[in-house]
Amino acid sequence: MLVGLSGAGRIEIGTFLEMAAGNAPSPRTVDEAEAFLVAEAATAPLREGRRVQPAELR
């Protein structure tokens, strides 16, 4: 099922699949998820050389 993956990638995908199937809790906290969203919102403005707008954070 996880052909081509090894090491950390195999573990990450396996953990995600277990969580998605409802067999395991999410390994991420709410704070980690929010930090990820902020980082994602900042990606385009960084690339475009502009400031992040508050509306982009949610």
C-alpha positions as CSV (number, residue, x, y, z in Angstrom):
1,M,0.0,0.0,0.0
2,L,2.8,2.4,0.8
3,V,5.1,1.4,-2.1
4,G,8.0,3.8,-2.7
5,L,7.9,5.3,0.8
6,S,10.3,4.5,3.5
7,G,11.3,5.8,6.9
8,A,9.5,8.9,8.2
9,G,7.3,9.2,5.1
10,R,5.9,5.7,5.6
11,I,5.3,6.5,9.3
12,E,3.6,9.9,8.5
13,I,1.3,8.4,5.9
14,G,0.5,5.4,8.1
15,T,-0.4,7.6,11.0
16,F,-2.5,9.9,8.8
17,L,-4.4,6.9,7.5
18,E,-5.1,5.5,11.0
19,M,-6.3,8.9,12.1
20,A,-8.5,9.4,9.0
21,A,-10.0,5.9,9.6
22,G,-10.9,6.9,13.2
23,N,-8.5,4.4,14.7
24,A,-6.1,6.9,16.2
25,P,-6.2,10.4,17.6
26,S,-4.6,13.2,15.6
27,P,-0.9,13.5,16.4
28,R,-1.2,17.3,16.1
29,T,-2.4,19.8,18.7
30,V,-4.8,22.7,17.9
31,D,-1.8,25.1,18.4
32,E,0.2,23.2,15.8
33,A,-2.7,23.2,13.3
34,E,-3.2,27.0,13.8
35,A,0.6,27.6,13.3
36,F,0.4,25.6,10.1
37,L,-2.5,27.7,8.8
38,V,-0.6,30.9,9.6
39,A,2.5,29.7,7.8
40,E,0.4,28.6,4.8
41,A,-1.3,32.0,4.7
42,A,2.1,33.8,4.7
43,T,3.4,31.7,1.8
44,A,1.9,33.7,-1.1
45,P,2.5,37.2,0.4
46,L,6.1,36.2,1.0
47,R,6.5,35.1,-2.6
48,E,4.7,38.2,-3.9
49,G,6.7,40.6,-1.6
50,R,3.7,42.0,0.2
51,R,2.3,41.9,3.8
52,V,-0.1,39.3,5.0
53,Q,-3.6,40.6,5.3
54,P,-5.6,39.6,8.4
55,A,-8.4,38.1,6.2
56,E,-5.8,35.6,4.9
57,L,-5.2,34.1,8.3
58,R,-8.6,32.3,8.4
